[in-house]
Amino acid sequence: MKCMLCPRKCGADRAIGEKGYCGANGKLKVARAALHMWEEPPISGECGSGTVFFSHCPLKCVYCQNRDISSGGDGIEITVERLCEIFFELKEKGAHNINLVSPTQYANEIAIAIRIAKASGFELPFVYNTSGYESTETLQMLDGLVDIYLTDFKYMSSLTAKKYSNAADYPIVAKNALVEMMRQKPECKFENDIMTSGVIVRHLVLPENISDSKDVVDVFDSVCKDNAYLSLMHQYTPPRECAFEEIARALTDSEYNEVVDYALLCGIKNMFLQDGESVSESFIPPFNYEGVLKNDT
């Protein structure tokens, strides 16, 4: 069957081993499954988010912090049944939720694993932690399975999206995806300060791209307003080797604060903010296959 999961619709026959644009073939591949403390407060909470890092990605952003798995493809092949077991193991470790990071290329397998888990009485919320480059058809397939959408909204400039992510259609795709996410989760719900349902929109502010960041804020304001949370991120880490001089440096506090001030001017109340100390690769977990293999707890 030709793969049409992501907006690239590359048509790779992954069932016979062909690799899609994302780099994935027909095998489910995971690089880490462990408690993660560095998400937004209502996701990580006090005990941590049960985070599953999937290998490969449809975008391949030039500044990706998880490049070893998104582009390098590091990870271990597992079955859908093993993925379901991982959900229960993370629950036993005290996870507040199951956080599926870079899940797009495995949406079919993830849907099956969630259904199996729910049929066995699994009750933790499922977080779909995505780049925002999602087709509405794939999101509709996940309706009723995913509880929280933790989505990036990277760009509103097609030129910037093409330059850094080779996806000129990103702005319209991400906006349509956000509209669908909000249709499914029109309000945020919490239990003991932990989110159980809703949408969080992340935007990583890039150096020299403040105008585009303000355009992203405008889209959030028009689509979500007070019914979702905007997470403005200050953690941009320049790649070790960067072909683009303008993003070969860290974001300044003044650049970040300009975007924050604009969001406040727009009347956005539900926001998560970061300080400049977030610019550190120490926030990137080791992709050492922790929790992936059976009995690796």
Phi, psi and omega in degrees: 000131182285133185283126177232024187295317183257169183296344178289332178046055187289340176077014179295139176272083185292337181296335178254015174099358177293141178268135176280179176305325181294339183101352182273146171256213183274004183257131176291130187226129184229141183254341182193144175216102188201168175291138185231127186258000193250024173268183177300149187310316181283359175262311181280323181056209180272333187259338180110155177266133180282090194262127177249115180266114179271148179279151178077168183192143179286348186261309183063052179298141186293340182251016186302129178283338181257034189301332181298328179257328182287321179252321181286335177078016177302143179154177181237135178286132178225170177266166175299321180297320178293322177300318178297319177300321179300320178305312182291324179294321178293323175299317179296332179280354177103013182300142175281338185195175173249118189252109186263103188264128184055059188268348195308312186290349179240025185302322180296312181294321179297317179301318179296315181297320179295317179298317179298315181297314181296324178294338179263011175093011181289132187236355179293149176294148174256128181254122178264100188262098195235159176289349185089351180271078188232143172277145180295331179296318179293318179297322179295328176296331183269355181302126182092347178257319180271136180262324184227132172258115175252092193244140170286152162226098194277318189215152163244356176263121178297324180295317178293319179297321177293317185295314188260340183227005181051045182214078182299336181273004184307312184304311182289323178297313183294323178293316178297321179296318180295321177300318179293319177300317180291329175298318181286323185232077188285353177208158179266138178235146184225154173220116183055045178070007176255130180292133178248343179198146176139193183228133169240127180254117179265139171225118176274114180285126182257148175302142176065017182231033186294321179299319179293322177299320179295325177294323176296317177302319178299319179294316177302316181299320184281326185268323190247313184050241186268009184260005177211177179246140175257126179249105179269120190255133181254011191266020179303125179245116181301137177298153180300322174234123185227127181278353184244109187302325186291338178247019179271022179220165177287157174290141176274157177299323182294322177297312181298314182297330177296321178289318178300313180299323179294318179298319178295320178298327178285352179087016180284123186258326184268095184223147167248135182237160178233154173261174185296341179291349178289347181281085182199137178285357175293344177279353179268119182289157176287129179270073187252017177069017178305132175076003184274312182281150180299137182072006175267081184247000000 
